[in-house]
């Protein structure tokens, strides 16, 4: 279970392990009223949840999920970076063969966005 240990120690460890209750009605309220906007030179999503106005921002998500990263971290990876990541996890296959990439569910392996 080395992969599990790695995820727990990574910058997304808390996010993966935290057990947070999320109510369907809150999600529905959010998506009914959410409209992306730029507020004070920052992108955000103002919405109303249970009659309370909120603004979701990238910075707030990082803080709440305790992501241990910052705004300067990359939000996309090149094909080479992604393939290096798979190799680093012990994948020994040949990514040059499209058939193998498709079997792995990686049809669009160009510049993949993480956000």
VOGU-3710 file (C-alpha; in Angstrom, 3 decimals, decimal comma):
1> xxxxxxxxxx> 0,000/0,000/0,000  2,790/2,419/-0,830  0,421/4,500/-2,979  -1,923/4,982/-0,002  0,967/6,061/2,210  2,132/8,493/-0,484  -1,347/10,058/-0,838  -1,672/10,453/2,938  1,652/12,294/3,118  1,033/14,395/-0,014
11> xxxxxxxxxx> -0,428/17,880/-0,162  -3,899/16,378/-0,719  -3,709/13,969/2,236  -6,202/15,825/4,439  -8,614/16,273/1,535  -8,675/12,550/0,820  -8,940/11,444/4,448  -11,289/14,043/5,967  -14,797/12,834/6,632  -16,999/15,844/6,035
21> xxxxxxxxxx> -20,770/15,814/5,955  -22,133/17,522/2,878  -25,868/18,018/2,580  -27,527/17,642/-0,797  -29,726/20,700/-0,193  -26,599/22,848/0,326  -25,129/21,648/-2,958  -28,422/22,296/-4,746  -28,680/25,797/-3,250  -25,124/26,560/-4,295
31> xxxxxxxxxx> -25,553/25,491/-7,924  -28,902/27,288/-8,267  -27,302/30,623/-7,430  -23,609/30,256/-8,352  -22,261/32,684/-10,955  -18,499/33,024/-11,546  -17,253/36,608/-11,168  -14,081/38,597/-10,625  -14,209/40,293/-7,237  -11,372/42,557/-6,073
41> xxxxxxxxxx> -9,088/41,209/-8,850  -9,694/37,600/-7,773  -11,848/35,031/-9,491  -14,596/33,608/-7,318  -18,042/32,076/-7,309  -20,569/34,035/-5,275  -23,621/32,019/-4,289  -26,321/31,754/-1,645  -26,595/28,645/0,520  -29,489/28,411/2,996
51> xxxxxxxxxx> -30,028/32,179/2,650  -26,382/32,919/3,492  -24,199/34,661/0,915  -20,837/32,970/0,319  -17,963/33,404/-2,107  -15,886/30,397/-3,119  -12,362/31,261/-4,233  -9,325/29,199/-5,139  -7,549/30,510/-2,033  -10,469/29,522/0,206
61> xxxxxxxxxx> -10,585/26,012/-1,270  -6,854/25,624/-0,618  -7,309/26,749/2,992  -10,374/24,632/3,814  -8,967/21,495/2,184  -5,516/22,146/3,712  -3,868/21,598/0,337  -0,302/22,510/1,358  0,249/24,280/-1,941  0,149/27,850/-3,137
71> xxxxxxxxxx> -1,025/29,952/-6,045  2,352/29,635/-7,800  2,119/25,830/-8,058  1,397/24,518/-11,562  -2,221/23,782/-12,451  -1,423/21,746/-15,552  1,205/19,207/-16,461  2,841/18,408/-19,762  2,517/14,955/-21,298  6,099/14,187/-20,245
81> xxxxxxxxxx> 5,406/15,195/-16,629  2,324/12,958/-16,529  4,188/10,008/-18,003  7,075/10,559/-15,562  4,530/10,514/-12,737  3,162/7,146/-13,889  6,680/5,754/-14,183  7,459/7,048/-10,693  4,478/5,057/-9,398  5,955/1,889/-10,884
91> xxxxxxxxxx> 4,080/1,699/-14,198  6,371/-0,174/-16,575  4,276/-0,151/-19,769  5,068/1,555/-23,059  3,092/4,788/-23,414  4,151/5,128/-27,043  1,541/2,547/-27,969  -1,884/4,175/-28,287  -3,643/0,900/-27,514  -2,033/0,717/-24,092
101> xxxxxxxxxx> -2,834/4,368/-23,352  -6,494/3,806/-24,258  -6,683/0,732/-22,055  -5,366/2,841/-19,194  -8,144/5,403/-19,829  -5,721/8,120/-20,918  -7,032/8,970/-24,379  -6,482/12,734/-24,023  -3,011/12,771/-22,557  -1,883/16,096/-23,987
111> xxxxx> -1,556/19,058/-21,644  -3,979/17,955/-18,925  -5,427/20,549/-16,596  -5,552/19,689/-12,912  -8,148/22,308/-12,032
//
